[in-house]
Amino acid sequence: MFAVVIYGKEDFRYEEVAIPKLSEGELLVKIGRCGICAADPKIYSGTAYFSSVAYRNAPIIAGHEFVGEVVELDRVASEKWSLEVGDKAIMENIVPCGECYYCKRGLYNLCEIHLVPGINGLNGGWAEYMVYPRNALVHKVPRDMPWEAAVLIEPFACAIHAVERAHIHFEDTVAIIGAGPIGLLMLEAAKLKNPKMIIVSDHHDERLKVAKDLGADITVNSKREDIVEVVRRETNNIGVDVVLEAAGTPKAIEEAAQILRKRGRLVVFGVYAEKGGLDFSIVSDIKELEVIGGHLAPYVYPAAIRFLQKGYVRYDKIVTHNFPLKDWKTAIITAKERRNGAIKVTMTP
């Protein structure tokens, strides 16, 4: 088969490798679609904090966003996951140990001894075929779900987790900073909570137009408008109740602290290439803010699958580009540079 293999910094190679063999209780899937996460260009360039982990584990097949069709499994795997050949299936992009302090407390997304496809110990989904290991967390996907919808299960699950961490209420005013794929999916997830108002901020008019089409009440191009002034105007100088951060920039964190009301809630979900900081006088003395981290998507894949299947997510507005896997470099550049209005860029092996 062909796959995109990581060898080191700016050294990814599309090459022929052996189709993996199964051990007991594992699944072999034919990848139907794989996605480019905001982290992937950073892994390629070495700017993500976990890039060095991938390089240490090289050569390793890239990719942690993927969904596939089951082509081979044994009785153990079939009974465990209620799957058969021909079913679509997705595995969560962390394989937890089940034994560490965090796993035993149900916080498996924070597992200390874990595998992440395309990063450490497990080949990823930028390939024609992939093995889901026996201790993976695997979910059945409806056979009639289009690949372009199914490929959003993982990022949409992350968006749902962020919204859940934010504890959004009916009368809340919510701001989303960053209208990339995760930010737009946060918008769709937040809409399901029926908050009072959603404000979306970004630098790109094309993405803000999509945000408006998806139901944002107010959009702000922060290159031309002062989001602090907009929020003050729309909230009678109070500030927003919740900020969902999906930009991954220090400036986004600064803006979030400025636009939150006192005792507001900030959920940080961006992927950072550089360190940022908060004015902790705002966090403590001035506003008594809640700062909440978000990592992966524990326990919400079934909800993501259900909402996508029911048509609650306008995936056609978010998946804008698809390339053959062999054009992986063009796909990465298109996603990173937002070429031709790119939002979510995917690949087909």
N, C-alpha and C positions, 0 to 999 in steps of 0.2 A: 504494500500500500504506500501512498504518499502522505507525508506529514510535514509540518513546520517544526523543526527541532532547534531548541535553544542550545548554543554552544558558549555564549558569553555576551558581553556588552556589544550591542550593535552587530551581533553575529548570530542571526537566525538563518536557517537554511531549509529550503523546500527540497526534500530528498526522499528516496525510496527506503522504506524500513520494513521489517517483517510484521505481518499481521500478528497481534498478540495472541498467545495461547491461554486458555482458561484453566484455572484451578477450581476445586470444588466450591460451589456456592457463588460463583462469579457470573457476570453477564458480559456477553460480547454484543456491542451495539454498533450499527452502521450510522455514523453521524449524519444527520439530516441538515443541520444548520449550526454554525458556531458564531459567536459574537465577539466584538472587540470592546472590551471594557476600558474605562478611563485609565485603569492601571496598566494596560498592555503597552501603550507607547512609552510609559515610564519604565516598565521592565526592560523594554528594548534599549532605551537610552541610558539606563542605569540610574535614573533619578528617583525611583521608588525605593523606600527603605528596605523592601524585601527582595529587590533585584539581586543582591549578593547571595541570597539563599538559593534563588534559581540558578545562578551561575555556579555555585558550589555543587549543585546537584546535576549539572550538565554532563553529558547531553540528556535533555529531557524534552519531550514533546510539549509545546506551548498550549495555552488555552484553558480558561476556567469557566467560560460560558459556552454551553453546548447542550444539545438534545439529540437523541438518536432513536433508531428502531432496533428492537431486539432481534438478533439473528442467531444467537446460540445461548443456551443456558441449560443447567441440569435441574433435576427434581428439587434439590435443596433451594436453589435460587427461585425457582418457579413458585414453590410453596411459601417461601418467606415474603416475596414481594407481590404475589398474585399476578404474575406475568407469564406470557407465553410468546413464542416466536411471532413476530409481526406487530406486537404492541410497541407504542412509543413510550419512552421512559427517560427520565432525567434524574441525575444524582445531585445531591447538594454538593457545593464546592468546598466542603471540608469533610474529612473522614476522621471523626473523633476517636480517641482511645477508649472511652467509656469507663476509665478507671481513675483518672486524675481528680484532684480536688473539685474542679469546675464541672466536669462531666457528672460526678456523683451528686451535684447540686442542680443538675438539669441545665447548666449553662454550657452546653456542648459547643456553641460557637466560639467559646473562649478557651477551648481545650488546650492544655499545655503541650501535649504530645500528639500532634495531629499531622495528617497529610493534606496537602492542597494540590489538586491537579495542575500541572504546568509550573509548579513552584518547588515542591519537595516530595520526593518519594513516590510520585504517581504521575504517569504520563497524562497529558491533558487532551483536550478535544479538538485541537486544530489538526485533524487527521481524518482519514477515511473510516477507520474503525477505532474503538476504544473499549477498554475493559472497565466495568464498574466492579470494584472489589467487594468481597463478601461482607465486609463491615461498613460499607457505604450506606448512606441514607438515600434510598431510591424511591421515586414516586412515579406511578403510572400516569401517562398523559393520554387524553382521549385521541383515538386514532384519527378522528376527523378534524383535529385542530391543525390549522396550516402551520408549516414550519416557521413562517415569519412571525406568527403569534407565539408558538412554542419556545422560540429562541429568547423571548422576553420573560420567560418564567423566572429565571434567576434574578435579573435586575429588578423585576417588578416585586418579587419577594423581598428584596432588600428595601425597596421603597415602602412596602407595607410595614416592615419591621421598624423603619424610621418613624413612620406615622404612629405606630403603636407606642413607641418609646416617648413620643411627644404628648400622649394622652390628650388628643384634640377633642374639644367639646363643641356643642351646638353653637354657642355664642362666641366662640373664639374667632379672632382675626389671625390669619396665618400668613406668614411671608416665606416664600421659597427663593433662596438665592442660588442661581444657577439653573438654566433651562436646557441642560443637556439631557441625555436619556434618563438618568436617575431623577433629576429634578422634575422632568415632565411626568415621569411615572409616580413620583411623590404627589404631584398635582392630582393625578387620576385617583390615587389612593386616598388622599385627603378629601377629595370631593365626596367619596363614599361616607365620610363622617359628617357631612352636611354642616361645615362651619359657617359662620356668619359671612366671612369674606376671605378670599385668597388673593394675595399680591405676589406676583412673580417678577423677579429682577434678573436681568442678563445684559450682555453687551451686544447681542445680535438680534436685529429686527426680525429675521426669518424665524428664529426660535421663539421669539415673543409672540409672533403671529400664531404659531402653532399653540402656544400656551393659551392664547385667547380663544382659539378654536376649541381647545379642550376644556374650557370653562373657567379660566382665570378671570376674576372680576376686574383686576387692575394689572397692567403690565408696565414695567419701568425699564427703560434703557439707561443703565447706570453710567454710561459714557456721556449721555446728554442731560440726564436729570439727576437731581439729588434725591436719593431714595429716602434719606432722613426727612427731608421736607415733604415728600409725598406721603410718607407714613404719618407725620404729624398732622397734615391736612386731613387725611382720611380717617384718623382715629381721635380727632379733637385733642391733639397733643398728648395722648396717653401712650401710644405705642402698641405694637402688636403683642398678642398673647404668646405666639409660638413662632420661632424661626426654624425652618428646615434648611440646613446648609448643604448644598450639593455642588459647590464650585471648586473646592479644594485649593483656595487661595487665602493668604493671610488677610487680604483686604475684606474678603467675605466675612471673616470672623469679626473684624473691627466693625463692619456695617451692622452685623447681627446684634452686637452689644449696644450699639447706638439706637437701633430701632425697636428693641424690646421694651415693653413696659416693665415697671417694677414687678418683681417676682415672675417675670416671663421665663419661658422655657426655650433653650437652644439645643437642638439636636445636630451634632456634627457628624456628617457622613461622607464628606469629600475625601478624595485620595490626594494626598499632599506630596509635592516634589520638594518643598522647602518648609522650614519650620515657621510657624506663625505664633502669635501671642495675643493675649487678652489684657486689657487694662483691668486688673483685679480690684481696683477701687470701685469700678462700675459693677463688677460681679458681686462684691460684698457690700461696702458702705452705701453706695448710691442706689443700687437696684435690687440687691439680694436675688440674683439670677440663679436659675437652675441650668447647669451645663451638662448635657447628656451625650455620651458617645453612642455610636451605632456601628455594629460590625456584623456583616453577613446577614443571615435571615433565618434564625431558628424558629421552627414550628409553624412557619407561615407558607411553605410551598403549597400545601393543599388549597389554601385560600387563594393564592396567586393563580393556580391552575383553574380553580372554579370561576374566578372573576373574568379571566381571559376567555374561558369557554362560554360564559354567559354574555359576552360582548360588552362588558362594562369598561373595557380598555380599548382605546382607539389605536391599536398597534400600527395601523396603516399610516398614522400621522407621525409615528416615531421611527419605524424602520424605513430609512430613506435610501439606503444603498446596500447592494449585495454583490460580492465579487466571487469568482472562482478561488478556491484555496491557494492555487498557484500564484495568484496576484496578491498575496498577503501583505507585501510591503506597500503596494498602492493603497490597500485597505487601511493599513495603519496610518499612513500619511493623510488619507482622506478624513479619517476620524479625528486625528490630532489637529489638523489645520482647518477642519470644518468646511472642506471644499464642496462647492456646488450645493450648499445648504445641508450638508450632512448632519444628521443627528445620531441615529443608531446605525452603525455600519456592521454588516454581517458577512459571512462567507459560507459558500457551499462546497464541500469536498467533492 
